[in-house]
Amino acid sequence: LYSQQLPLDRLEVIFNGKLKKTLMGNLEINSLYKRKAMYLGMKAYFKNIDFDYSNLKEKYFRAVSVELIKTNVNKVQKLNFTDLKTKLIVSKNKIEIEELKFCGYNGTLNGKLDLDMAGKTSFLFTLNGSGLDVKALMQDINISNKLLSGNMNIKIVFDNRLKDFLKGRCYIKDGATDLDVLLGILKFPSLKGIKFDIMHTYFSISKNIIKVRGVKLSSPDVMLNAYWDTNNRIDGALNMKMGSEFLKTSTQFRKLLNLTRIKKPYIDFGFSLGGLPDVVRFMWRKDEFKDKLDSALPAGIKKSIQANLDKTLEDLSHFMQF
């Protein structure tokens, strides 16, 4: 099955159950989807469904559990939900799904879908979720293993009529994350299990680019904000503030702060982001960091410690940065 509106190379529907006024049993849908010359396997399993399809207009659909799986050559991603309940309104060339409610990842989700097939197919889907266990969710969707805990609220809007057909925002409260990837660049104190009060991000996806904006994290020791675009390659920046007292738990940074006698509560760091989606590179903007240090030092002190300062900055990094 293939058209400009539905780019599926294969679609298979398997039902095992009873069919008499209502559909009761297990439903499996398998498809092969092509995007940018890459084939993606899509599967959906609906267990113990109850669908009163014979109702002329309003049809109610329920399922005890739902599993969604996407596979490609690199990884497997999935979602698991329970207690799916919704109402369908079917008319000529149009399907509306209202009162979509289900549970998953210790939270609740609700949404709505409008599918209009008159002429060029239009698809509008909105989804809101609250209280989701971010660690379990990240493990299933296989995006990152760096989010260790937290409760997430999320809103997603998919509209195929727009250039940015998918937009979303999420907020994570009372969580913890690993930032230890930065330890391979600078000799920071341990960045494992950094606790935060709030973390949020905004994202959008179009045909050619993925944009991530407003990635912010706030904790007593570390504050960061970041943004990036992905179009086969990563292009973005990460800016951080680290508490001076926290930095002093690192021998190298304690030496730097004692040498410069800086009394600021937070020290700024900037990184450029590059590389590929699966191999992100973090590059310390060392010259920018040194310029900010120099501007904060009195001329007399700067002149007397210049040689030691250059050596200390070299000792901070594991390899040369730009």
Phi and psi in degrees as GROMACS dihedral restraints (atoms count N, CA, C in turn):
[ dihedral_restraints ]
;  ai    aj    ak    al  type     phi  dphi    fc
    3     4     5     6     1  -149.6    20    10
    4     5     6     7     1   130.3    20    10
    6     7     8     9     1  -152.5    20    10
    7     8     9    10     1   171.7    20    10
    9    10    11    12     1   -64.5    20    10
   10    11    12    13     1   -26.1    20    10
   12    13    14    15     1   -88.4    20    10
   13    14    15    16     1   -25.0    20    10
   15    16    17    18     1  -137.7    20    10
   16    17    18    19     1    84.0    20    10
   18    19    20    21     1   -78.1    20    10
   19    20    21    22     1    69.4    20    10
   21    22    23    24     1  -111.4    20    10
   22    23    24    25     1   128.4    20    10
   24    25    26    27     1   -84.4    20    10
   25    26    27    28     1   -22.8    20    10
   27    28    29    30     1  -150.2    20    10
   28    29    30    31     1   139.5    20    10
   30    31    32    33     1  -140.1    20    10
   31    32    33    34     1   122.2    20    10
   33    34    35    36     1  -130.8    20    10
   34    35    36    37     1   130.3    20    10
   36    37    38    39     1  -121.8    20    10
   37    38    39    40     1   126.0    20    10
   39    40    41    42     1  -124.5    20    10
   40    41    42    43     1   126.0    20    10
   42    43    44    45     1  -124.2    20    10
   43    44    45    46     1   135.2    20    10
   45    46    47    48     1  -130.3    20    10
   46    47    48    49     1   106.9    20    10
   48    49    50    51     1   168.0    20    10
   49    50    51    52     1  -152.1    20    10
   51    52    53    54     1  -105.3    20    10
   52    53    54    55     1   143.2    20    10
   54    55    56    57     1  -132.4    20    10
   55    56    57    58     1    94.9    20    10
   57    58    59    60     1  -159.6    20    10
   58    59    60    61     1    99.4    20    10
   60    61    62    63     1    66.0    20    10
   61    62    63    64     1   -38.6    20    10
   63    64    65    66     1  -126.2    20    10
   64    65    66    67     1   152.9    20    10
   66    67    68    69     1   -98.1    20    10
   67    68    69    70     1   117.0    20    10
   69    70    71    72     1  -132.4    20    10
   70    71    72    73     1   120.8    20    10
   72    73    74    75     1   155.3    20    10
   73    74    75    76     1  -148.9    20    10
   75    76    77    78     1  -116.8    20    10
   76    77    78    79     1   137.2    20    10
   78    79    80    81     1  -122.4    20    10
   79    80    81    82     1   134.5    20    10
   81    82    83    84     1  -129.1    20    10
   82    83    84    85     1   132.5    20    10
   84    85    86    87     1  -124.6    20    10
   85    86    87    88     1   124.4    20    10
   87    88    89    90     1  -119.6    20    10
   88    89    90    91     1   137.8    20    10
   90    91    92    93     1  -147.0    20    10
   91    92    93    94     1   158.6    20    10
   93    94    95    96     1  -121.6    20    10
   94    95    96    97     1   118.2    20    10
   96    97    98    99     1  -114.7    20    10
   97    98    99   100     1   135.2    20    10
   99   100   101   102     1  -108.6    20    10
  100   101   102   103     1   125.6    20    10
  102   103   104   105     1  -140.3    20    10
  103   104   105   106     1   120.6    20    10
  105   106   107   108     1    52.4    20    10
  106   107   108   109     1    49.1    20    10
  108   109   110   111     1    65.9    20    10
  109   110   111   112     1     9.2    20    10
  111   112   113   114     1  -110.9    20    10
  112   113   114   115     1   132.3    20    10
  114   115   116   117     1   -92.1    20    10
  115   116   117   118     1   130.4    20    10
  117   118   119   120     1  -118.4    20    10
  118   119   120   121     1   126.8    20    10
  120   121   122   123     1   -86.4    20    10
  121   122   123   124     1   128.5    20    10
  123   124   125   126     1  -121.6    20    10
  124   125   126   127     1   128.4    20    10
  126   127   128   129     1  -132.0    20    10
  127   128   129   130     1   146.1    20    10
  129   130   131   132     1  -137.8    20    10
  130   131   132   133     1   129.0    20    10
  132   133   134   135     1  -117.6    20    10
  133   134   135   136     1   125.3    20    10
  135   136   137   138     1  -116.4    20    10
  136   137   138   139     1   115.8    20    10
  138   139   140   141     1  -101.1    20    10
  139   140   141   142     1   134.8    20    10
  141   142   143   144     1    53.9    20    10
  142   143   144   145     1    61.0    20    10
  144   145   146   147     1   -84.1    20    10
  145   146   147   148     1   157.8    20    10
  147   148   149   150     1  -140.4    20    10
  148   149   150   151     1   107.6    20    10
  150   151   152   153     1  -130.8    20    10
  151   152   153   154     1   111.1    20    10
  153   154   155   156     1   -85.0    20    10
  154   155   156   157     1    71.0    20    10
  156   157   158   159     1   -64.6    20    10
  157   158   159   160     1   -21.5    20    10
  159   160   161   162     1   -74.9    20    10
  160   161   162   163     1   -14.8    20    10
  162   163   164   165     1   -59.6    20    10
  163   164   165   166     1   130.7    20    10
  165   166   167   168     1   -64.2    20    10
  166   167   168   169     1   -39.9    20    10
  168   169   170   171     1  -122.8    20    10
  169   170   171   172     1   -61.4    20    10
  171   172   173   174     1   -91.2    20    10
  172   173   174   175     1   122.0    20    10
  174   175   176   177     1  -120.4    20    10
  175   176   177   178     1   135.3    20    10
  177   178   179   180     1  -106.9    20    10
  178   179   180   181     1   134.0    20    10
  180   181   182   183     1  -123.7    20    10
  181   182   183   184     1   130.6    20    10
  183   184   185   186     1  -133.4    20    10
  184   185   186   187     1   150.4    20    10
  186   187   188   189     1  -148.3    20    10
  187   188   189   190     1   138.3    20    10
  189   190   191   192     1   -67.5    20    10
  190   191   192   193     1   -39.5    20    10
  192   193   194   195     1  -150.6    20    10
  193   194   195   196     1   154.4    20    10
  195   196   197   198     1  -136.1    20    10
  196   197   198   199     1   133.6    20    10
  198   199   200   201     1  -126.6    20    10
  199   200   201   202     1   125.8    20    10
  201   202   203   204     1  -114.2    20    10
  202   203   204   205     1   131.7    20    10
  204   205   206   207     1  -132.7    20    10
  205   206   207   208     1   134.1    20    10
  207   208   209   210     1  -123.9    20    10
  208   209   210   211     1   131.8    20    10
  210   211   212   213     1  -128.9    20    10
  211   212   213   214     1   143.3    20    10
  213   214   215   216     1  -142.1    20    10
  214   215   216   217     1  -169.6    20    10
  216   217   218   219     1   -68.8    20    10
  217   218   219   220     1   -19.3    20    10
  219   220   221   222     1   -98.5    20    10
  220   221   222   223     1   -35.7    20    10
  222   223   224   225     1  -162.7    20    10
  223   224   225   226     1   168.9    20    10
  225   226   227   228     1  -115.2    20    10
  226   227   228   229     1   132.4    20    10
  228   229   230   231     1  -124.8    20    10
  229   230   231   232     1   143.9    20    10
  231   232   233   234     1  -148.9    20    10
  232   233   234   235     1   163.5    20    10
  234   235   236   237     1  -138.6    20    10
  235   236   237   238     1   139.5    20    10
  237   238   239   240     1  -125.8    20    10
  238   239   240   241     1   129.7    20    10
  240   241   242   243     1  -134.6    20    10
  241   242   243   244     1   162.6    20    10
  243   244   245   246     1  -135.1    20    10
  244   245   246   247     1   165.1    20    10
  246   247   248   249     1    54.1    20    10
  247   248   249   250     1    49.3    20    10
  249   250   251   252     1   -75.6    20    10
  250   251   252   253     1   128.9    20    10
  252   253   254   255     1  -140.2    20    10
  253   254   255   256     1   134.4    20    10
  255   256   257   258     1  -159.7    20    10
  256   257   258   259     1   164.8    20    10
  258   259   260   261     1  -119.3    20    10
  259   260   261   262     1   132.7    20    10
  261   262   263   264     1  -110.9    20    10
  262   263   264   265     1   135.6    20    10
  264   265   266   267     1  -117.0    20    10
  265   266   267   268     1   115.8    20    10
  267   268   269   270     1  -111.3    20    10
  268   269   270   271     1   128.1    20    10
  270   271   272   273     1  -137.4    20    10
  271   272   273   274     1   179.8    20    10
  273   274   275   276     1   -60.5    20    10
  274   275   276   277     1   121.9    20    10
  276   277   278   279     1    62.6    20    10
  277   278   279   280     1    17.9    20    10
  279   280   281   282     1  -148.3    20    10
  280   281   282   283     1   138.4    20    10
  282   283   284   285     1  -130.9    20    10
  283   284   285   286     1   128.1    20    10
  285   286   287   288     1  -117.2    20    10
  286   287   288   289     1   130.3    20    10
  288   289   290   291     1  -111.5    20    10
  289   290   291   292     1   112.4    20    10
  291   292   293   294     1  -113.1    20    10
  292   293   294   295     1   163.3    20    10
  294   295   296   297     1    52.6    20    10
  295   296   297   298     1    39.5    20    10
  297   298   299   300     1   -73.2    20    10
  298   299   300   301     1   116.8    20    10
  300   301   302   303     1  -136.5    20    10
  301   302   303   304     1   140.3    20    10
  303   304   305   306     1  -162.0    20    10
  304   305   306   307     1   172.0    20    10
  306   307   308   309     1  -121.5    20    10
  307   308   309   310     1   156.7    20    10
  309   310   311   312     1   175.3    20    10
  310   311   312   313     1   146.7    20    10
  312   313   314   315     1    54.3    20    10
  313   314   315   316     1    41.1    20    10
  315   316   317   318     1    66.1    20    10
  316   317   318   319     1    13.4    20    10
  318   319   320   321     1  -129.0    20    10
  319   320   321   322     1  -173.6    20    10
  321   322   323   324     1  -124.0    20    10
  322   323   324   325     1   151.0    20    10
  324   325   326   327     1  -136.7    20    10
  325   326   327   328     1   148.3    20    10
  327   328   329   330     1  -147.8    20    10
  328   329   330   331     1   152.4    20    10
  330   331   332   333     1  -165.1    20    10
  331   332   333   334     1  -169.3    20    10
  333   334   335   336     1  -155.5    20    10
  334   335   336   337     1   145.7    20    10
  336   337   338   339     1  -136.9    20    10
  337   338   339   340     1   134.4    20    10
  339   340   341   342     1  -123.3    20    10
  340   341   342   343     1   122.4    20    10
  342   343   344   345     1  -122.1    20    10
  343   344   345   346     1   115.6    20    10
  345   346   347   348     1  -116.1    20    10
  346   347   348   349     1   115.7    20    10
  348   349   350   351     1  -106.3    20    10
  349   350   351   352     1    15.1    20    10
  351   352   353   354     1   -80.9    20    10
  352   353   354   355     1   113.6    20    10
  354   355   356   357     1    76.0    20    10
  355   356   357   358     1  -137.9    20    10
  357   358   359   360     1   -72.8    20    10
  358   359   360   361     1   126.5    20    10
  360   361   362   363     1   -61.7    20    10
  361   362   363   364     1   129.8    20    10
  363   364   365   366     1  -114.0    20    10
  364   365   366   367     1   141.7    20    10
  366   367   368   369     1  -136.3    20    10
  367   368   369   370     1   118.5    20    10
  369   370   371   372     1  -126.1    20    10
  370   371   372   373     1   122.2    20    10
  372   373   374   375     1  -134.3    20    10
  373   374   375   376     1   128.6    20    10
  375   376   377   378     1  -122.0    20    10
  376   377   378   379     1   143.1    20    10
  378   379   380   381     1  -143.7    20    10
  379   380   381   382     1   133.9    20    10
  381   382   383   384     1  -124.9    20    10
  382   383   384   385     1   136.5    20    10
  384   385   386   387     1  -134.0    20    10
  385   386   387   388     1   149.0    20    10
  387   388   389   390     1  -142.2    20    10
  388   389   390   391     1   146.8    20    10
  390   391   392   393     1    68.2    20    10
  391   392   393   394     1    29.3    20    10
  393   394   395   396     1   -80.1    20    10
  394   395   396   397     1   138.9    20    10
  396   397   398   399     1   -75.4    20    10
  397   398   399   400     1   106.5    20    10
  399   400   401   402     1   -68.5    20    10
  400   401   402   403     1   -33.1    20    10
  402   403   404   405     1   -64.8    20    10
  403   404   405   406     1   -48.9    20    10
  405   406   407   408     1   -63.7    20    10
  406   407   408   409     1   -39.4    20    10
  408   409   410   411     1   -64.6    20    10
  409   410   411   412     1   -45.5    20    10
  411   412   413   414     1   -63.5    20    10
  412   413   414   415     1   -36.5    20    10
  414   415   416   417     1   -63.0    20    10
  415   416   417   418     1   -40.0    20    10
  417   418   419   420     1   -73.8    20    10
  418   419   420   421     1   -43.8    20    10
  420   421   422   423     1   -83.7    20    10
  421   422   423   424     1    -5.6    20    10
  423   424   425   426     1    57.6    20    10
  424   425   426   427     1    43.5    20    10
  426   427   428   429     1   -98.4    20    10
  427   428   429   430     1   -44.9    20    10
  429   430   431   432     1  -153.3    20    10
  430   431   432   433     1   144.9    20    10
  432   433   434   435     1  -108.3    20    10
  433   434   435   436     1    16.7    20    10
  435   436   437   438     1   -91.8    20    10
  436   437   438   439     1   -17.7    20    10
  438   439   440   441     1   -87.8    20    10
  439   440   441   442     1   112.4    20    10
  441   442   443   444     1   -92.2    20    10
  442   443   444   445     1   -28.7    20    10
  444   445   446   447     1  -165.4    20    10
  445   446   447   448     1   168.0    20    10
  447   448   449   450     1   139.1    20    10
  448   449   450   451     1   157.8    20    10
  450   451   452   453     1  -108.6    20    10
  451   452   453   454     1   125.6    20    10
  453   454   455   456     1  -112.9    20    10
  454   455   456   457     1   136.6    20    10
  456   457   458   459     1  -108.3    20    10
  457   458   459   460     1   139.6    20    10
  459   460   461   462     1  -142.7    20    10
  460   461   462   463     1   148.3    20    10
  462   463   464   465     1  -134.8    20    10
  463   464   465   466     1   130.6    20    10
  465   466   467   468     1  -130.3    20    10
  466   467   468   469     1   137.6    20    10
  468   469   470   471     1  -128.3    20    10
  469   470   471   472     1   122.9    20    10
  471   472   473   474     1  -114.1    20    10
  472   473   474   475     1   119.9    20    10
  474   475   476   477     1  -138.5    20    10
  475   476   477   478     1   106.9    20    10
  477   478   479   480     1   -72.5    20    10
  478   479   480   481     1    -3.8    20    10
  480   481   482   483     1   -85.1    20    10
  481   482   483   484     1   -13.0    20    10
  483   484   485   486     1   -98.2    20    10
  484   485   486   487     1   155.0    20    10
  486   487   488   489     1   -61.8    20    10
  487   488   489   490     1   -50.4    20    10
  489   490   491   492     1   -87.8    20    10
  490   491   492   493     1    87.5    20    10
  492   493   494   495     1   -73.1    20    10
  493   494   495   496     1   -18.3    20    10
  495   496   497   498     1  -128.6    20    10
  496   497   498   499     1   125.1    20    10
  498   499   500   501     1  -130.9    20    10
  499   500   501   502     1   148.1    20    10
  501   502   503   504     1  -159.6    20    10
  502   503   504   505     1   164.1    20    10
  504   505   506   507     1  -146.8    20    10
  505   506   507   508     1   147.9    20    10
  507   508   509   510     1  -142.4    20    10
  508   509   510   511     1   148.7    20    10
  510   511   512   513     1  -126.4    20    10
  511   512   513   514     1   131.6    20    10
  513   514   515   516     1  -119.3    20    10
  514   515   516   517     1   126.8    20    10
  516   517   518   519     1  -111.6    20    10
  517   518   519   520     1   147.5    20    10
  519   520   521   522     1    48.9    20    10
  520   521   522   523     1    60.0    20    10
  522   523   524   525     1  -123.8    20    10
  523   524   525   526     1  -173.3    20    10
  525   526   527   528     1  -145.2    20    10
  526   527   528   529     1   146.8    20    10
  528   529   530   531     1  -143.4    20    10
  529   530   531   532     1   156.1    20    10
  531   532   533   534     1   -97.6    20    10
  532   533   534   535     1   127.1    20    10
  534   535   536   537     1  -114.0    20    10
  535   536   537   538     1    25.0    20    10
  537   538   539   540     1   -67.8    20    10
  538   539   540   541     1   -10.8    20    10
  540   541   542   543     1   -60.2    20    10
  541   542   543   544     1   -27.1    20    10
  543   544   545   546     1   -75.0    20    10
  544   545   546   547     1   -14.3    20    10
  546   547   548   549     1   -69.9    20    10
  547   548   549   550     1   -19.2    20    10
  549   550   551   552     1   -79.6    20    10
  550   551   552   553     1    -5.0    20    10
  552   553   554   555     1  -109.9    20    10
  553   554   555   556     1   -49.2    20    10
  555   556   557   558     1  -128.3    20    10
  556   557   558   559     1   154.7    20    10
  558   559   560   561     1   -85.3    20    10
  559   560   561   562     1    61.0    20    10
  561   562   563   564     1   -70.5    20    10
  562   563   564   565     1   163.8    20    10
  564   565   566   567     1   -62.9    20    10
  565   566   567   568     1   170.4    20    10
  567   568   569   570     1   -54.9    20    10
  568   569   570   571     1   131.8    20    10
  570   571   572   573     1  -114.3    20    10
  571   572   573   574     1    22.9    20    10
  573   574   575   576     1   -84.7    20    10
  574   575   576   577     1   139.5    20    10
  576   577   578   579     1    62.9    20    10
  577   578   579   580     1    37.4    20    10
  579   580   581   582     1   -69.4    20    10
  580   581   582   583     1   119.1    20    10
  582   583   584   585     1   -84.2    20    10
  583   584   585   586     1   146.1    20    10
  585   586   587   588     1  -141.1    20    10
  586   587   588   589     1   154.4    20    10
  588   589   590   591     1   -82.2    20    10
  589   590   591   592     1   -41.2    20    10
  591   592   593   594     1  -148.9    20    10
  592   593   594   595     1   141.6    20    10
  594   595   596   597     1  -141.0    20    10
  595   596   597   598     1   133.5    20    10
  597   598   599   600     1  -142.9    20    10
  598   599   600   601     1   160.9    20    10
  600   601   602   603     1  -154.9    20    10
  601   602   603   604     1   156.6    20    10
  603   604   605   606     1  -126.3    20    10
  604   605   606   607     1   143.8    20    10
  606   607   608   609     1  -146.9    20    10
  607   608   609   610     1   157.6    20    10
  609   610   611   612     1  -147.1    20    10
  610   611   612   613     1   150.6    20    10
  612   613   614   615     1  -130.5    20    10
  613   614   615   616     1   128.7    20    10
  615   616   617   618     1  -119.6    20    10
  616   617   618   619     1  -173.9    20    10
  618   619   620   621     1   -62.6    20    10
  619   620   621   622     1   -34.1    20    10
  621   622   623   624     1  -111.4    20    10
  622   623   624   625     1   -13.7    20    10
  624   625   626   627     1  -151.2    20    10
  625   626   627   628     1   147.1    20    10
  627   628   629   630     1  -110.5    20    10
  628   629   630   631     1   126.5    20    10
  630   631   632   633     1  -114.5    20    10
  631   632   633   634     1   132.9    20    10
  633   634   635   636     1  -123.3    20    10
  634   635   636   637     1   125.5    20    10
  636   637   638   639     1  -132.4    20    10
  637   638   639   640     1   160.1    20    10
  639   640   641   642     1    62.2    20    10
  640   641   642   643     1    30.7    20    10
  642   643   644   645     1   -73.7    20    10
  643   644   645   646     1   110.1    20    10
  645   646   647   648     1  -130.6    20    10
  646   647   648   649     1   141.8    20    10
  648   649   650   651     1  -135.8    20    10
  649   650   651   652     1   136.8    20    10
  651   652   653   654     1  -129.3    20    10
  652   653   654   655     1   124.1    20    10
  654   655   656   657     1  -146.8    20    10
  655   656   657   658     1   166.7    20    10
  657   658   659   660     1   -60.2    20    10
  658   659   660   661     1   -33.5    20    10
  660   661   662   663     1   -99.9    20    10
  661   662   663   664     1   -28.6    20    10
  663   664   665   666     1  -136.2    20    10
  664   665   666   667     1   132.5    20    10
  666   667   668   669     1  -129.1    20    10
  667   668   669   670     1   136.4    20    10
  669   670   671   672     1  -143.0    20    10
  670   671   672   673     1   155.1    20    10
  672   673   674   675     1  -142.2    20    10
  673   674   675   676     1   146.8    20    10
  675   676   677   678     1  -150.3    20    10
  676   677   678   679     1   161.5    20    10
  678   679   680   681     1  -152.4    20    10
  679   680   681   682     1   155.4    20    10
  681   682   683   684     1  -164.2    20    10
  682   683   684   685     1   158.1    20    10
  684   685   686   687     1  -117.3    20    10
  685   686   687   688     1   146.0    20    10
  687   688   689   690     1  -125.9    20    10
  688   689   690   691     1   116.4    20    10
  690   691   692   693     1  -140.7    20    10
  691   692   693   694     1    72.8    20    10
  693   694   695   696     1    72.9    20    10
  694   695   696   697     1   -31.9    20    10
  696   697   698   699     1  -127.9    20    10
  697   698   699   700     1   157.6    20    10
  699   700   701   702     1   -91.5    20    10
  700   701   702   703     1   137.5    20    10
  702   703   704   705     1  -142.9    20    10
  703   704   705   706     1   114.6    20    10
  705   706   707   708     1  -174.8    20    10
  706   707   708   709     1  -165.6    20    10
  708   709   710   711     1  -149.7    20    10
  709   710   711   712     1   152.5    20    10
  711   712   713   714     1  -131.1    20    10
  712   713   714   715     1   124.0    20    10
  714   715   716   717     1  -118.9    20    10
  715   716   717   718     1   136.7    20    10
  717   718   719   720     1  -133.4    20    10
  718   719   720   721     1   151.8    20    10
  720   721   722   723     1  -122.2    20    10
  721   722   723   724     1   129.1    20    10
  723   724   725   726     1  -121.4    20    10
  724   725   726   727     1   137.9    20    10
  726   727   728   729     1   -62.7    20    10
  727   728   729   730     1   135.7    20    10
  729   730   731   732     1   -61.1    20    10
  730   731   732   733     1   -41.0    20    10
  732   733   734   735     1   -65.8    20    10
  733   734   735   736     1   -37.0    20    10
  735   736   737   738     1   -65.1    20    10
  736   737   738   739     1   -42.8    20    10
  738   739   740   741     1   -63.6    20    10
  739   740   741   742     1   -30.5    20    10
  741   742   743   744     1   -67.3    20    10
  742   743   744   745     1   -12.9    20    10
  744   745   746   747     1   -75.0    20    10
  745   746   747   748     1    -7.1    20    10
  747   748   749   750     1   -98.8    20    10
  748   749   750   751     1   128.8    20    10
  750   751   752   753     1   -56.1    20    10
  751   752   753   754     1   -45.4    20    10
  753   754   755   756     1   -66.2    20    10
  754   755   756   757     1   -41.7    20    10
  756   757   758   759     1   -75.5    20    10
  757   758   759   760     1   -31.5    20    10
  759   760   761   762     1   -62.2    20    10
  760   761   762   763     1   -40.2    20    10
  762   763   764   765     1   -63.1    20    10
  763   764   765   766     1   -41.6    20    10
  765   766   767   768     1   -63.5    20    10
  766   767   768   769     1   -46.5    20    10
  768   769   770   771     1   -68.1    20    10
  769   770   771   772     1   -36.6    20    10
  771   772   773   774     1   -68.3    20    10
  772   773   774   775     1   -37.8    20    10
  774   775   776   777     1   -66.2    20    10
  775   776   777   778     1   -44.3    20    10
  777   778   779   780     1   -86.6    20    10
  778   779   780   781     1   -14.9    20    10
  780   781   782   783     1    58.6    20    10
  781   782   783   784     1    30.1    20    10
  783   784   785   786     1   -74.5    20    10
  784   785   786   787     1   131.3    20    10
  786   787   788   789     1  -108.8    20    10
  787   788   789   790     1     9.9    20    10
  789   790   791   792     1   -63.7    20    10
  790   791   792   793     1   141.5    20    10
  792   793   794   795     1   -68.8    20    10
  793   794   795   796     1   -26.6    20    10
  795   796   797   798     1  -133.2    20    10
  796   797   798   799     1   146.9    20    10
  798   799   800   801     1  -115.2    20    10
  799   800   801   802     1   136.1    20    10
  801   802   803   804     1   -90.9    20    10
  802   803   804   805     1   141.9    20    10
  804   805   806   807     1  -134.9    20    10
  805   806   807   808     1   142.0    20    10
  807   808   809   810     1  -127.1    20    10
  808   809   810   811     1   138.7    20    10
  810   811   812   813     1  -131.4    20    10
  811   812   813   814     1   143.0    20    10
  813   814   815   816     1   -95.2    20    10
  814   815   816   817     1   143.9    20    10
  816   817   818   819     1  -108.4    20    10
  817   818   819   820     1   135.2    20    10
  819   820   821   822     1  -150.6    20    10
  820   821   822   823     1  -164.4    20    10
  822   823   824   825     1    90.9    20    10
  823   824   825   826     1  -157.5    20    10
  825   826   827   828     1  -108.0    20    10
  826   827   828   829     1   160.3    20    10
  828   829   830   831     1   -53.3    20    10
  829   830   831   832     1   -35.6    20    10
  831   832   833   834     1   -90.4    20    10
  832   833   834   835     1   -11.5    20    10
  834   835   836   837     1  -137.6    20    10
  835   836   837   838     1    83.2    20    10
  837   838   839   840     1   -81.4    20    10
  838   839   840   841     1   135.8    20    10
  840   841   842   843     1  -106.7    20    10
  841   842   843   844     1   133.7    20    10
  843   844   845   846     1  -109.0    20    10
  844   845   846   847     1   123.1    20    10
  846   847   848   849     1  -121.6    20    10
  847   848   849   850     1   117.7    20    10
  849   850   851   852     1   -70.6    20    10
  850   851   852   853     1   129.4    20    10
  852   853   854   855     1   -86.9    20    10
  853   854   855   856     1    78.4    20    10
  855   856   857   858     1   -66.5    20    10
  856   857   858   859     1   -41.1    20    10
  858   859   860   861     1   -62.1    20    10
  859   860   861   862     1   -39.8    20    10
  861   862   863   864     1   -62.9    20    10
  862   863   864   865     1   -42.3    20    10
  864   865   866   867     1   -61.9    20    10
  865   866   867   868     1   -45.0    20    10
  867   868   869   870     1   -65.4    20    10
  868   869   870   871     1   -39.1    20    10
  870   871   872   873     1   -61.7    20    10
  871   872   873   874     1   -39.5    20    10
  873   874   875   876     1   -68.1    20    10
  874   875   876   877     1   -36.9    20    10
  876   877   878   879     1   -63.9    20    10
  877   878   879   880     1   -46.4    20    10
  879   880   881   882     1   -60.2    20    10
  880   881   882   883     1   -40.2    20    10
  882   883   884   885     1   -68.1    20    10
  883   884   885   886     1   -22.5    20    10
  885   886   887   888     1   -89.9    20    10
  886   887   888   889     1    -7.7    20    10
  888   889   890   891     1   -97.8    20    10
  889   890   891   892     1   137.4    20    10
  891   892   893   894     1   -60.8    20    10
  892   893   894   895     1   147.9    20    10
  894   895   896   897     1   -55.5    20    10
  895   896   897   898     1   -41.1    20    10
  897   898   899   900     1   -64.6    20    10
  898   899   900   901     1   -43.8    20    10
  900   901   902   903     1   -68.0    20    10
  901   902   903   904     1   -41.7    20    10
  903   904   905   906     1   -59.2    20    10
  904   905   906   907     1   -41.9    20    10
  906   907   908   909     1   -67.4    20    10
  907   908   909   910     1   -39.1    20    10
  909   910   911   912     1   -74.9    20    10
  910   911   912   913     1   -23.6    20    10
  912   913   914   915     1  -110.8    20    10
  913   914   915   916     1     7.4    20    10
  915   916   917   918     1   -55.4    20    10
  916   917   918   919     1   -47.4    20    10
  918   919   920   921     1   -64.7    20    10
  919   920   921   922     1   -44.5    20    10
  921   922   923   924     1   -65.7    20    10
  922   923   924   925     1   -35.1    20    10
  924   925   926   927     1   -64.6    20    10
  925   926   927   928     1   -45.3    20    10
  927   928   929   930     1   -60.7    20    10
  928   929   930   931     1   -42.0    20    10
  930   931   932   933     1   -66.9    20    10
  931   932   933   934     1   -40.1    20    10
  933   934   935   936     1   -65.2    20    10
  934   935   936   937     1   -40.5    20    10
  936   937   938   939     1   -64.7    20    10
  937   938   939   940     1   -37.8    20    10
  939   940   941   942     1   -64.2    20    10
  940   941   942   943     1   -38.0    20    10
  942   943   944   945     1   -68.7    20    10
  943   944   945   946     1   -22.7    20    10
  945   946   947   948     1   -70.1    20    10
  946   947   948   949     1   -32.6    20    10
  948   949   950   951     1   -96.6    20    10
  949   950   951   952     1   149.2    20    10
  951   952   953   954     1   -83.1    20    10
  952   953   954   955     1   -24.1    20    10
  954   955   956   957     1  -157.9    20    10
  955   956   957   958     1   170.1    20    10
  957   958   959   960     1   -67.0    20    10
  958   959   960   961     1   136.4    20    10
  960   961   962   963     1  -118.9    20    10
  961   962   963   964     1   170.3    20    10
